[in-house]
């Protein structure tokens, strides 16, 4: 068993492998660390490029695209390591990016996952959408980050340079303790892509573990490397998977009111798309709700299994306020303005 496995899930991302893989390996691999590329049934010659260019990484080939969730579940089952590092193919790592993350995990055995500071590849002085300085959710399940609220991203001025517990660690660059990954069941395959890391981090905390942010490690993320942020599929998956996550993890006392409120808010979002003439986005919201209703039976079974592990006490990293009200009505655009 190696100590740390850096696992890059790839689907038709040969352009990102060409740009970043060699640098990732040179700044990462050592006697205790190995880099793997997991190919999710690519058709763009990704595997041929790796083998032709003699890139020093392990290759795990999957027969088709199992999505982010299924791809990682299948791949990590084949890798023996103390820590897994889930790394997007469109990430640029920096010198000494990995040791602080591993050291933090070594020194904090109750931490199930952690993430570095994630900044924008194209606007290098700003935080990046998918993770920034650590993820949170509000009382209705809306995700946001220190450094990114909805589509508003902040400049990095050192305002989030503190080590802190967070609600979710970004799947773009996420260190996971292998024992806790196995104990909590890994990702939910039904999510396919998007929100699966938020769901997993919720289950980590229900099991009594922490999720943390390590600011001394920095990476740069292109973002939208597989699906553009405004794509119809991404919108459908985000709306659907958020409902999946809420239904599975909310305590009984909050389930009905929270789901009902969230369905109403989603309806307003869909109506807004319609008024803007964004018909595909509107259809994506409708499709997300339809899939949620059709899969409630399966979700109920998963919910009961999670409940057997206990409520996990009060999770302090859930903000018991509405980010919709704070952002749109009170015009709070930055995380530090919420408190």
Protein Blocks (a to p, Z undefined) as FASTA:
>chain_A
ZZbdcddddehilmmmmmmmmmmmmmmgcfkbccddddehiaehmmmmmmmnopacdddd
dfbdebjmlmmmmmmmmpccfbdcdddfkbccdehklmmmmmmmmmmmkbfbdcdddddf
klmmbccfblpnopaddfkopacdehiahjbccddehlamcccddfbdcfkbccddfklm
mmnopaafklopghjlmmmmmmmmmnopacdddfkbccddebhplbcfkbmklmmmmmmm
mmmmmmmmpcfklmmmmmmmmmmmmmmmmmmmmmnopaklmmmmmmmmmmmmmmmmmmmm
mmmmmmmnogniaafkbccbdfklmmmmnopabfklmZZ
